[in-house]
Amino acid sequence: MSRLVSNFRARLRAVFSAGAMWATWLAGVAGVLAPALLAGNAWPPLHARCMAVTALSLSVALALAWRTLDPAALQMPLLALGCWLLSTVALSWVGGSALSLWHGVLAALGVAALALAPVEGDTPAPAQRPDRSWRWFAGLALLVALPLLIMPRGMAAHGPWRLSAPLVAQYASMFFAWGVAAWLVSRERRRYVRMPVVWGVLVWAAGVLLTSLWHLAAFRLQSPPAWLWFAAFAATAAMAVHQVWPTAWWHPRKLLGP
């Protein structure tokens, strides 16, 4: 009986992951090309495209993990997806927004992603030494998510561009999801399990950076938070590139020699 349940859960995980991959891909592409499709005129184009890039990055992570044919690789992308969806719904509820049927669908998908993430019988493969760069990134991402969560009005007043407090709070979900995934990456030894998340972070950071440059006129360039925004995402993209291509010519070991 337990084997039957385990097999059914494994098949359900594969189907759910494939569906989530295509759904986030379609939402991301539509949001980037036509941002008004995500929330009509309620979201500024810059904000809508940042949310769409987050969906695209999760789609890339899920696609690469799904291609490995090993359910262990799906754990971190599914956890990131679940954290993103559930924290988005929770923030909407805490912010006083009226919860709709759409919020219920997102919450159900988030719960399903978290429930399907664990893999039965998967042997943990902790890294001998936790990756400090990803641990730092995780800590900073979660640290950024905290003030966005507890004082969105103050963050909106001093943000890199003009946004309402409810929209500012949505960035807490984005940083929280990738912060949790990065913390797990820092403790994982298997490269094929790590790489889907690393590629996802690369797409996220590079996508948000390019989107921000596209909408440069919307930024308060006279304020330090705007420059900190660009510097943070540029550094995150560079760190992810360093992890994706560790033997490329720009790697310090290649430049500095043995």
N, C-alpha and C positions, 0 to 999 in steps of 0.2 A: 504494500500500500504506500509506504513512504517513498519507494522508488517511483511509483506512478505519479505521486504528487510532485516529486522532484523533477521528473521529465516534463510534466505539464507546465511547471513553473519556468523551466528552462526555455520551452517553446514560447511561452507567453512573454518572457523577457526579450527573446529575439524579435518577436512580432512587434512588441511595444517599442523597442529601441528603433526598429526600422521606421515605424510610424512617426515616432517623435523626431527622428532625423529628417524625414521629408517635411513634416509640419513646420519645424523650426527653419528649415531651408527656405520653404516657400514664403513664410512670414518674413524672414530676413531679407530675401531678395525683393519682395513686394515693398517692404518698408524702406529699403535703400533707394529703390527706383521711384516709388510714389509714396512718400511718407504720410500723405493724407489718408492712405488706406488703413493705417493702424488705429488712429483715433480721430479721424476727421480733422477739424480745425482746432480741436482741444489741445493738441500737442504742437509746439513749434517744430519746424522741419529738422533742426539740429537735434533736438531731444528725440524725436521719432527715429531718426537714423541711428542714434547711439543705441537705442533699444533694439533696433533691427540688427545692428552689428552684433549685439550680444546674442541674439537668436542664431545668427549665422555662425558665430564661434562655437556655440553648443552643438550646432548641426555638424560642423567639421569634426569636433571631438567624438561625437557619436558615430559618425561615418567611419572614421579611422579605427575606432575601437571595434566596431561591428565587423570590419574587414579582417581582423585578426583571427576570427572564428574561435576566440577564447573568451568565455563569459567574464573572466577575471578582469579583462581590459575594459569592460563596460561599467564596472562598479563606480569609478570616479566620475565619468561623464553623467551617469544617471543620478549620482548624488548631487552634482552641481546643478543639473536640471531641476531636481526636486527642491533643492534649497532656493533656487531662483523663483520658481513658481509659487511655492508656499509663502516665502517671505514677501513676495509682491502682493499676494492676497491679504496677508496679515497687516502689511503697511497700509493698504487701502482701508481695511477695517478700523485700525487704530486712528487713521487720519480722519475718520468720520465719513468716508465715502459710502454711499449706498451700495451694498453688495448685490450684484446682479447674477443672472444665470451664468454669464460668462465667468465670473469669479468662482462660481461653484465648479465649473468645468476645469478651470486652472487648478483649483485646490485638489480635485479628484486626480488629475494627471500628476500633480506633485506628489501626492500620497502614493500613487502607483509607482512612480519612479523611485522613491525611497524604499518602498517595500520590495521591489524587484532587484535593487542594487546588490544586496548580499548574495554571494555564491556559495552554495552548499559544498563543503569538502575542499574549498580552495585553501591551499597552504599559504599562509602569510609569508611574504618575502621582504622583511624589513631591511633597509639599507644599513650597512655596517656603520656608516657615518651619515647622519641626516644631512641633506643638501642645504647648506646655510643660505644660499641665494633664494631658494624657494621658501624656506622658512621665514626669511625676512620679508619676502613679498607677501606671504600669507598674513603675517603679523600686521604689516602696514595696511593691507587691504581690509582686514577686519577692524583695524583702528580707524580707518576712514569711514567705514560703514557705521560705526557707533554714533558719531555726532550727526551724521545724516539721518539716523534713526530717531535720536532723542531730541534734537533741536533743529528740525528742518527749516524753521523760520529764520533762525540766525544764520544758517548756512546759505539760505537763499539770498539774504541781504548782502553777504560777502562772497557770493559765488563767482565763478569765472565769467558767467553771463546771466542774463535776467531770466529767472524761472520762478514759478510759484512754489510754495512750500510742499504741496503734495507731489509735484513733479520732482523736486529735489530729493524727496524721500525715496523715490523709485531707484535712485542710484545706490542706495544702501543694499538693495537686493542684488544688484549687479556685482558690487564688490564682495558681498558676503558669499555668493555662489563660487566665484573664482578664488576667494580666499580659502574657503574650505577645501576645494579641490587642490590648491597649491600646497596646503599643509599635508595632505595625504601624499602628494607627489614627492615631497621632501623626505618622506619616510619609506618610499618604495624603491626596491632594488631593480626590479625587472624593467628593462628599457621599453619593451613593447607595451607594458601597462602604463608607463609614464608618458610616452610620446603623444597619444591622442590628446591628453590634457595640455601638454606643452604646445602642440599645434593650435589647440583651441585658444589658449592665452595669446599666442602670436597673432592669430586672426583678430581677436578682440582688441588687443592693444593697437595693432597697426590700423585696423578699421576705424576705431574711435579717433586715432590721430589724424588719419586722412579725412574723416568726416569733419573734424574740428577745423582743419585747414581749409576745407571746402566752404565752411561757414565762418570764416575768420572774422568777418564784419560783425558777427553777433557777440564777440568776446569783448570784455572790458580789459583791453590790453594795457591800460594804465595801472591795473591792480596786480599785485603779486600772485593771487590765486590763479589767474589766467596762465601765467608763465609756469607756475607749479603744475598745472594740469597738463600742459604740453610736455614738460620735462618728465613727469611721472610716466606717461604713456610711452614716450620715446625710450626711456630706460627699461620699461617692462618689455617692449618689443625687442630691444637689443639683447636683453637677458634670454628671451625665448629663442631668438636666432642663435645665440651662443650654445644653447642646449640642443637645438635641432641639428646643427652642423658643427659638432665639436672638433672635427678634424679639418675644417675649411681653412683656407689660407689666412683668414683674418684672426684665427684663434691665437691667443698669446703664446702658446707653445710653438706655433709655427713662426711667429714674428720674432720671438726672443731666442729661439733655438733651444737645444737641450740643456 
